[in-house]
């Protein structure tokens, strides 16, 4: 039997878009929109924001870098000058002011003119500084008037109480030998050899390194 | 599309959509990579900013430090120069030799110092050896000059050899010794990293830091010592015992007597200085004591110098006492003037009460006719009357000065040659007259440009001299 379908073309079942296809198309459109949207958000939103931040940060960095470079130059200047100051201080600490030392030694030996306690004098004075340790050795061959050993002891006591005594690392013990010079009044005297070893003004470099 | 069946269409639509989604996801993945990279870059830049900010925060302190160091650089260069500058050093040594009086016999450079290693000190040593003959005091003055020199010089070794014997050379009464000395100076080897950076507003900042700059300059200065000569001490390299049968200078008893005499005089001056410190003194007492003390110090100083020149105190046991008990206290008294003004030194002028006291005493002395004493009182303290106009004591100072002008005028009037040989007093209201230096003058007549006859009485004649009325009695 022949069936005649008189419905317009668009109403005929065979020519309609199927709901499946429609749903698929809709779903696909949605997925495409979502993925493109996501890309848009990531690319233009997040990345764009970061690029804007980058521009600002770059500008800020350029400005601060300039000041930072100024600081670097300042610091270089400071190190130059400080290095010289440090060197001066290093050398300065290693020096003993000998005019002061000898002046103080003269005071001790003169003992305010009190010849009763001791009346000493020296034939020579030799000062040697060890270049490595910077310690100093002083040799003073001398005499004390009279024949009383106690006067040598008094001289040693006064040296031990002198302003420079703190710098003495070691000292020869009191000792002496009686001498007589008939051309002098009184003729008797005690000859002695005084040796003073002074501490180094600064710790020797090699010792410091070993200590570290 | 019409040729595709439904299944094919479904696949086509789905496939295209899937493809687009895949591309979009790929794009997201790629963008995420860019984002990560950008974040890392940003993080780095932020770290750089933080580092720069940390540096920027240090700029004020570093600028301050650099300004202080730079301003003191000249001083550092003097102490530790970068160049050897040995010609200048040698010239300076020569000046020290001359000022100290040592006699140099050799000045030789020592062994050249090894160049410092990479991690060694940033300075090189230059060594010199001196051979000289000098007295102990000359030697001490010489090494003191070296040690106080602006360039850093260190004395490392020295030896003093007593050149004894009866005929040993002497200078200024002191024996000469043989001396050998080794000294070192230094040059800076540190390399500069660049030019001085330009600091904005340098002048203003320097001005703000001037105290700190000065303080730091003091701190960098190396140890110095002020050697003050022998001060009566004996040379410790000379046998102080007297030679048998020979003594230097006057006998010891005489030296003791000289010493006692000067100690007594010094004690008298101390007594005057003591009186000066009493708080209840009048300004005129102060003047008298000050003058007495000043004259006493000057006189004693002359006498002490004479004793020193003649070396009258030569005994070793007395020389130190002489310096410590006579010379130094006298010098001290001279430097302080022996005066201790109880009012302190903040106000250089007389107080109002003292000015009034001066005015009253000048008036009293003028009335008593002791014009010289009145003048002397004013002259003695006139520098303390120079008060500024704004000072409330100004009026009193002006009064005292005006009084002094009158005293001086009266003193000059006294010296005028006025011989009054007779007077004619007219009681009837007419003008009286006087026979003066052989000539007659009537009241109101001018004797000269400065002197006018004002009134004539039986017992006295009134004159006007430089505007001041003065009376001569007959």
Interface residues (C-beta under 8 A of the other chain):
Chain A: X18 X20 X21 X24 X25 X27 X28 X29 X31 X32 X34 X35 X36 X38 X39 X42 X43 X46 X47 X50 X51 X53 X54 X57 X58 X60 X61 X64 X65 X67 X68 X70 X71 X72 X73 X74 X75 X76 X77 X78 X79 X80 X81 X82 X83 X84 X85 X87 X88 X89 X90 X91 X92 X94 X95 X96 X97 X98 X99 X100 X102 X103 X105 X106 X107 X109 X110 X112 X113 X115 X119 X120 X121 X122 X123 X124 X125 X126 X127 X128 X129 X131 X143 X145 X181 X182 X183 X184 X185 X186 X189
Chain B: X6 X9 X10 X13 X14 X16 X17 X18 X20 X21 X24 X25 X27 X28 X31 X32 X34 X35 X38 X39 X41 X42 X45 X46 X48 X49 X51 X52 X53 X55 X56 X58 X59 X62 X63 X65 X66 X69 X70 X73 X76 X79 X80 X121 X122 X123 X136 X140 X143 X144 X147 X152 X154 X155 X156 X157 X158 X159 X160 X161 X162 X164 X186 X188 X190 X192 X193 X194 X196 X197 X199 X220 X222 X223 X224 X225 X227 X233 X234 X236 X237 X238 X239 X240 X241 X242 X243 X244 X316 X317 X318 X319 X320 X321 X324
